[in-house]
Amino acid sequence: MIFGISLLVVLMLVGAIAASIFRDLISAVIAAALVSLIASILFYFLQAPDVAMAEAAIGAALTAAIFIIAIRRAKRYEE
């Protein structure tokens, strides 16, 4: 059990670093949503299924969808 939790924490770290390194905004949002999804799995392992469901619904799904819609609608002015 402790190995699984440690592995998920390492995956969260990798996802967070990837989200900050990616130059493409859509890729960064997807990596951040992955971090939130892994956090919801960790909450479930820690016997908090209600918090896990809220994190998955709001943190991973809704926030990522809003960011992706905003990025797609924004106009880019490149030189």
N, C-alpha and C positions, 0 to 999 in steps of 0.2 A: 504494500500500500504506500509506504513512504517513497519507494522508488518511482511509482506512478506519479505521485504528487511532485516529486523533484523533477521528473521529466517534463511535466506540464509547466512548471515554473521556468525551466530552461527554454522551452518552446515559446513561452510568453516573452522572455527576454529577447530571443531571436526575432520574434515578430515585431516587438517594439523598436529594436534597432533597425530592422528592415524598413519599418514605416518611416523612420526619420531619415534614412539614407536614400530611399527611392526618389527619383527626380519626377516621375510621372505621378500626378496627383491621384488618379484612380487607383493605381497600384498601392499607394500609401494608404488610401482609405480602406482598401481591402485588407491590407496587413493590420491596420488598426482594428478592423472588425474581427479579424482572426484572434487578436489579443483579447478582445472582449469576449469572444466565444470560449476561449480557453479559460478565462476567468470564471465564466458561468459553469464550466465543467468542474473547476476547483471548488466553487461554492457548493455544488451538488455533492462532491466528495466530502465536504466539511459539514454535511447534514443540514444544509440550508436550501432545500429545493425551491422555496418561494423566491428567495433572493436570486437563485440561479435562473429561474424562469424570467424574472424581471430583467436581469442583466442580459440574457439572450435576446429578449424581445426589444428592449429599449437600447441597450448598449451596442449590440451587434447589428440588429436588423434595422431599426428605425433611424438611428444616427447615421449609419452607413448609407442608407437610402437617401436621406436628406442631403448629405454631403455630395453624393454622386449626382443627384439632380442639380444641386447648386453649381457643381463643377461643369456639368454639361451645358447649363444655361449661360454661364459666364462667357463673355467675349474676351478673347485674348488678343492683345496687340503686341505682336513681336516685330522687332526691327531686324 
